[in-house]
Amino acid sequence: MDKIYHKNPNIFTYQLNSMLYIVVNPMISDGMKVLNQIQKDVLDQINSKKTLTEIQKNLCLSNADMEKILIQLKKKDFVSETARFKSFFDNQSSPKSINVWVHTTNACNIACTYCYIHKDISHMHKDVYDKFYQKILQLVEERGLKKVTLRMAGGEPTTRLEYFTPFIDKLKKALEEKNCVLRIAFLTNLTIMNDEILAFIKKYRVSISTSLDGLKEFNDKNRIYANGNGSFDKVLKNMNILRDNNIPVFVNITIAQENMDGLLDLTKFLVERKLGFRYSFVNGIYIDKVKLASVLRKCYSYIEENLDKYPNFMKKHRLADLKFQNPVTQACGAGRTTFLLNTDGSIHYCPMVLSEKKPIGSLDNEQDLITQVSSQTKYNAFNTCFNCEYKHICAGGCPVEMQDGKSPFCDIFKEFIPVIYRLQAKQQILKSLGIEKYNKLFK
């Protein structure tokens, strides 16, 4: 026990209650662990100077207890004998997956007041799908891709189902032969549902994402049909159809000044239905961040009070582009393995910049898609966040939205990153102990 151990300089700690602590190593996958008081005391004593024998004596620990605690601390790389610590970024190999936003159409059956897509009647046609098919096969063959995710979007993608179905059929069969998985997602306003769409969703196990601004009062202010009627009732009806068919829906919520007052009720609605959802923040428009923080506190308090009714919190909830399971150097994969394919076959960084009409590549380019996408440098991140302990969780936020090298919502992220870790920790404890022991521990 005369060894000297070293503490990982990247870890950070929160107190969960009088007996438990959350410790996070942001440099590895799944780097969070809950420690009890004695484990935390050992961690605090390790300082690259004290021997284990000294620490044992200070804390009155047996050899067996000390060994058990060290095993737990080393599991998440909190401590080390060598002062060398693991990193998720070590030995990163060539990417084995791509994630493509397929802009199937500019047309849409509703007229959201804030939509950034220029509406017209242009659609993606067969020749573009054919070229895209060949480009995907090129990547799979040359780079050994193991997964291709296509997010069918627009406009409203369900209006173009009959046009992209042959492409999906053909691609799925080709990728299966090459041991590559095809995943399909719909980014839909969820106002259209029929037997054909439902059959397609079931056949391809399509994941469904939709947007809500709130419950009816708030949603129907902006997410409207051309005649001014709101879309909430139709969306709710189709959500119920999907639920009856055991098809989950993920809900994207863009929080703006005009819908903040309805966020808590929407959160309750989604938690009660056990639906996944994401809080995003409006970009480029004034929002009262003091009020935003106050509203988010109420929403997360509600989630915390109902963790037993909302299983798998960390899998179902997202706050903006924050990443809590794997470290990142950029908030999303845009400009690397994620990109947008426009209706005309041009390649764009992401949907946020589609209106700029400045493609970074094309299906007609001889280079493979990853090479074309990764050659762009405009939105490379991150700039001013190197000294922040959360840099590999936030990575400066969306690179398109950065102001002075970081997210305009930096203060919001810093307040609520610990909140989300607390919820993650408490749900782990809940699963381990059961509701009765959990309530005794925290209530």
Buried (B, 14 or more C-beta within 10 A) or exposed (E): BEEBBBBBEBBBBBEBEEEBBBBBBBBBEEBBBBBEEBBBBBBEBBEEEBEBEBBBEEBEBEEEBBEEBBEBBEEBBBBBEEEEBBBBEEEEEEBEBBBBBBBBBBBBBBBBEEEEBEEEEBBBEEEBBBBBBEBBBBBBEEBBBBBBBBBBBBBBBBBBBEBBBEBBEEBBEBBEEEEBEBBBBBBBBBBBBEEEBBEBBEEBEBBBBBBBBBBBBBBBBBBBBEEEEBBBEBBBEBBEBBBEEEBBBBBBBBBBEBBBEBBBBBBBBBBEBEBBBBBBBBBEEEBEEEEBBEBBEEBBEBBBEBBEEBEEBBEBBBBBBBBBEEBBBBBBBBBBBBBBBBBEBBBBBBBBBBEEEEBBBBBEBEEBBBBBBBEBEEBEBBEEBEEBBBBBBBBBBBBBBBEEEBBBBBEBBEEBBBBBBBBBBBBBBBBEEEEEEBEEBBE
